[in-house]
Amino acid sequence: MLEKYSETHIVSCYESDANQSMKPTAVLDWMQEIAGRDAARLGFGYDDLMQSHTAWVLSRTHIRFHQYPKWRDVVKLQT
């Protein structure tokens, strides 16, 4: 079984809206970044795939937010 990869981030002001809630686009950006770093760790990151002229593509996603993180909250992301 593969080891889970995790990172901790603090929600920045520019990732938050006027209500200090984290913007959904910022969450998706974080998710894309951590997925890319984990893929690289596992040997199929961007640089690895470019050597074989291949790519991985996220074709769709469905996310339900029960509560948005707020500005300055510490968030742990895990693959």
C-alpha positions as CSV (number, residue, x, y, z in Angstrom):
1,M,0.0,0.0,0.0
2,L,1.3,3.4,-0.9
3,E,2.0,5.9,1.8
4,K,-0.3,8.9,1.8
5,Y,1.1,12.3,1.0
6,S,0.1,15.4,2.9
7,E,0.8,19.0,3.1
8,T,-0.3,21.8,5.5
9,H,-1.2,25.2,4.2
10,I,-2.4,28.5,5.7
11,V,-5.2,30.2,3.9
12,S,-3.9,33.5,2.5
13,C,-6.0,36.8,2.2
14,Y,-5.8,36.6,-1.6
15,E,-7.3,33.1,-1.5
16,S,-10.3,34.4,0.5
17,D,-13.4,36.4,-0.4
18,A,-15.0,39.4,1.3
19,N,-16.4,37.1,4.0
20,Q,-12.9,35.7,4.7
21,S,-14.0,32.3,3.3
22,M,-11.5,30.5,1.1
23,K,-12.5,30.7,-2.6
24,P,-13.4,27.4,-4.3
25,T,-10.9,28.1,-7.1
26,A,-8.1,28.4,-4.5
27,V,-9.1,25.0,-3.1
28,L,-8.9,23.5,-6.6
29,D,-5.5,25.1,-7.2
30,W,-4.2,23.6,-3.9
31,M,-5.5,20.2,-4.9
32,Q,-3.8,20.4,-8.3
33,E,-0.5,21.4,-6.8
34,I,-0.5,18.6,-4.2
35,A,-1.6,16.0,-6.8
36,G,1.4,17.1,-9.0
37,R,3.9,16.9,-6.2
38,D,2.6,13.5,-5.1
39,A,2.7,12.2,-8.7
40,A,6.3,13.4,-9.0
41,R,7.1,11.6,-5.7
42,L,5.6,8.4,-7.2
43,G,7.6,8.7,-10.5
44,F,4.9,10.0,-12.8
45,G,5.0,13.7,-12.4
46,Y,5.2,16.3,-15.2
47,D,8.9,15.9,-15.9
48,D,8.7,12.1,-15.9
49,L,5.7,12.1,-18.3
50,M,7.3,14.6,-20.7
51,Q,10.1,12.1,-21.3
52,S,7.6,9.6,-22.6
53,H,5.4,12.2,-24.3
54,T,2.5,11.4,-22.1
55,A,0.3,13.3,-19.7
56,W,-2.3,12.6,-17.0
57,V,-5.5,14.6,-17.2
58,L,-8.3,15.3,-14.7
59,S,-11.4,14.9,-16.8
60,R,-14.0,15.8,-14.1
61,T,-14.4,16.5,-10.5
62,H,-17.2,16.8,-8.0
63,I,-16.6,18.5,-4.7
64,R,-19.0,19.2,-1.9
65,F,-18.0,21.8,0.7
66,H,-19.5,21.3,4.1
67,Q,-17.6,24.3,5.4
68,Y,-15.1,26.6,3.7
69,P,-11.8,27.2,5.4
70,K,-11.4,30.9,6.5
71,W,-8.6,33.3,6.1
72,R,-5.6,32.3,8.3
73,D,-7.0,28.8,8.9
74,V,-4.5,26.0,8.8
75,V,-5.6,23.3,6.3
76,K,-4.1,19.8,5.9
77,L,-4.4,18.3,2.4
78,Q,-3.9,14.6,1.8
79,T,-3.8,12.5,-1.3
